[in-house]
Amino acid sequence: RLTAVIDPDSLRKAFGWFVLAMSSVILWQEVGPAVGAATAAVVAAPKAARNAREAFVATFGRGMADKHDVVVMRPEALRRLDRVDAVLIDPRVLLTDELQVGHLEEVAEHRRTQVWEWAQEQVQRGKLGAGWHPAPVAHEGNGHGASAGRVLIRHVHHPLAAAVIGEVRNADIDLVSVDGDELDELRSSFDELYPVDTTLGDALADTVVALQNEGRTVAVVSSAATAALARADLSIGLLDESTRPPWGADVLTPDLAATWRILHAVPAARRVSRRGIELATSASLLGGLLLIPGVRGQGTGPVTAGAAAGLATGLLSARGAADFMTRATTVLACLFVGLSILLAAMASVGRSGSTIDTSLSKSAQTSGAAPASSITAPAQPAEGATGAGEGGASGHDGGPPVLTVRQEG
């Protein structure tokens, strides 16, 4: 019943912080406040979480620049990639310059083929642009004109438009845009479409503000909506030859394929952040247990090993997201991380068994006390031995006794 009410992850984290706090109090009493506080601060530091995210961002950013010609204008924006929960797409980035007939409205069924062929012919001749156009009036046999209806001429959707939309849907992110006739059959793929009351750029900027007021972390994909790109949490500017580059964007991409690659990295960034938090929590928990007096080991050892594991997690996850590392680079990265963990473990074991042997000190005190009681005066000269013997007999009768001291060694 307890696990049904309390999240197991939250319970594990709370238990870890409790053990760390108790170990810090004990360490404070054993080794003093300064050393205890410093060691507890090192053990409590979430090194694994930070290393995992930083390694992912650095590796992913470099891979996108090397292989996909992406320019990261503001690297700190990529650190918010794991928190993106809403993507706002400018409809213009999903279109090409080619025109085609969209659909017909208010056209009689028996005239639809005729009107469609007429509209295609007019588009090929360049006489019709994008938008709604009235269909030609058909004259019946009695001389009266039939209802003409209207024809929608729109831009052809980009070949990767469906792939970009599908990638956002697979990442479990809300897909948002503004309503427009250009979307046509793609309209049903969006979770929400905001109306366009003024200009398209102002509608996109207002949509970003509305989503952020709801507590969303918004990523914007656009090629010309500078106001929306400036207000977004993560702005992806798509370069277009017909307009100037959106210098206010956080990331500049040359085409829609590179934009797809960035959106494809959102689930990987989430996994890295979640794994980094788990490693940091586990390392701090184990380090807190090792801070208890009498437990063999050093509290900072698990934290160092967890930091190395977080670095490996971010590095290898970015490999799949950016798709740039070779097999040799993967092997070298694994060897580097394994060597780091091994060195951290060896350092922890080497410091944990150091004790002070006081047996030699006790032996030195015992051996130094004995010669002090047996210090003797130098022996008497040989020529005075006879006189001393004669005087000794008489002295022994009435004088003080003579102490004969013999010097050792």
C-alpha positions, 0 to 999 in steps of 0.5 A: 500500500505504501508503494502505491501512494509514494513513488519508489524513485522518490522513496529511494532518493529520500532514503539516500539523503537520510543515510547521507545526513546521518553519516555526515553527523557521525563524521562531523563528531569523529573527525571534526566539523571542517573535515566532516563538512568538506567530505560530506559536501563532496559526497553529496555533489551530483557529479554524475548528473552534471557529467552525463548532461555536459558530455551529451551536450558537448558530444552532440553539438560537435557531432552535429557541427562536423557531420550535419553542418549545424551551427550552435550559436548558444550551447547552453540552449542544448542543455534544455533539450531534455526538458522540451515538452512542446514543439512549435513548427512554423508551417513555412518550413514544411513547404517547398517552392513548387505549387500544386492543386490542393482541393476544391470547394463548392464544385459540382460532382460532375465538374470536379475532374474538369475544374481540377484539370483546368487548375493544374494547367493554370498552375503549370502556366504560372497564372495562379499563385498560392491561395484560393481562386474561383473556378471557371463558370460552366455554361449549361445548355439553357444558357445559364451558368452553373455554380463555379466554386473555388480552388485551393492552390498551395505549396507542395509539402517537403518530403521530410515534413511527415518524418519531422512530424512523426519524430515529434510524435514518437518523442511524446511531445506536444506538436503545435502550430498555427492554422493555415490552408497550407497545412492541408492534410497535415492539419490532423497530425498536430495536437493543437492549432492556434488561430492567426489573427494578425500576421503569421510571425505575431501569431507564432510569437503569441503562441510561444507566450501562451505555451510558456504561461502554461509551464511548457518548455517550448522549442520553435522551428522556423526560418523567419519568425524572429520574435518567436525564435527569440522567446523560445526556450530552444530555437532552431533556425532553418536557413533559407536562401530567400530570407536572411539567416535567423541570427537570433536562433540558438541553433542554425540548421541547413535543412530539414534533415538536420532539424529532424536529427535535433528533434530525434535527440530529445528522447536520448537527452531525457534518458541521459538526464534520468540515468545521470540522476540515478547514478548520482543518487546511488553514488551519494548513497554508497558514499554516505554509507562509507562515511560511517566510522568502522566501514572500510572504504572512502566516501569519495570513491563511489562519487568519483566512479559515478562521475566517470559512469555519467561521463560514459553515459552521455558520451555514448548516448550522444553517439547514437543521437548525432551518429558521428562516432566511428567504431574506433572512437567507441572502443577508445571511449569505453577504454578511457571510462573503464580505466577511470573507474579502475583508477578510482577504485584502486585509489579508494582501496589504497587509502582505506587500509592505512593505520598507525603502528605504535609497537615500534614506539613502545619498544623504543621507550623500553630499550631506552629506559634500561641503559639509564639505570646502568650507566657506570663510571670509567674503570680505575687505572691499573697502577692505582689498583694496589693502593686502592686495595690496601686502602680498601681494607682499612676503609672498609673497616671504618670508611664508606663502602666503595661502589664498583661500577662496570660499564656495559657495551 
